[in-house]
Amino acid sequence: MTTILITGANKGLGRETARRLIAEGHTVYVGARSAERGEKAAAELGARFVQLDVTDDASVAAAVAAVEAYGGLDVLVNNAGIEVRSPEGAVIGAAELTADVLREVFETNVFGLVRVTHAFLPLLERSAAPVVVNVSSGLASLSAAGKGYPGAAYPTSKTAVNMLTVQFAKAFPGMRINAVEPGYTATDLNGHEGAQTVEQGAEAIVRMAQIGPDGPTGGYFDATGPLAW
């Protein structure tokens, strides 16, 4: 039985991914900052809850200890992510971007991903078929940069996620480590403006979370296949 941890899994894509993977027979940890919301989601899904704030070293260390106590980890899904908007609710473009805004987005989307991945590497290395799925975005693609989305910090953070995916994959050739693009999905991140449902958006994440030892690594995928960097 495969054991999977999903960060930011009490709602949206993380929750739907957890639901789908549980239905496939996997043991799933719902990682969430809020104990109340995380425990509620885990109870409704039939998952295990682990309190996990990806921006906090102590929280991540405690989550590692909790997962290890239950026996280990096979798959890590780095799903937690944020976008910062103006007080009026508008995305912040390059002309208005400040270092503080970029730092806030990177703290969760990039530094949080590195913090969690680094902390769980010892558990993943004990697995017979370790997998890491980094939830990226089509906005991360440099070949498609500038197509429509006016925000600056979020796409930049996801481009960093893509590069980190490649670097981690090179460093750990025994693991399958990939970035996925869920598509423009209606979630709290975008004020539910996305064109897809969470069921559609979770497809690529669920698929890549279940790849075997002969699956791809160091790649960037959506539900239809590889994407251009």
Secondary structure, DSSP 8 states (H G I E B T S, - for coil): --EEEETT-SSHHHHHHHHHHHHTT-EEEEEES-HHHHHHHHHHHT-EEEE--TT-HHHHHHHHHHHHHHT--SEEEE------B-TTS-B--TTT--HHHHHHHHIIIIIIHHHHHHHHHHHHHTSSS-EEEEE--GGG-STTTTSS---SHHHHHHHHHHHHHHHHHHH-TTSEEEEE---SB-SGGGTT--SB-HHHHHHHHHHHHT--TTS--S-EEETTEE---
